Amino acid sequence: MALGEALVGLRIAFKAGDFSQAWTYRREAWRYADLLPPGKTRRQRQTLGQYKVLLLAAQRKRAS
């Protein structure tokens, strides 16, 4: 799985409400992003950070 595929899987899992799968895709995406130079993955890293915030907020909302 490549970085782009992991990001697409993350988005699909998030929209489907499957947060455990979304966290798994996010972890995989970070593994691929760490293999590449930060300058080439700036946008992807920002996206991963945004999804972290969204996942945490969605899980808090679901728990309450």
Number of C-alpha atoms within 10 A of each C-alpha: 9 11 21 13 13 21 21 15 18 25 16 15 18 20 11 11 14 13 17 13 16 25 18 14 25 23 15 19 24 16 14 15 20 13 10 11 9 12 8 10 16 12 11 17 17 11 13 20 13 11 19 15 10 13 19 13 12 14 13 10 9 8 7 5
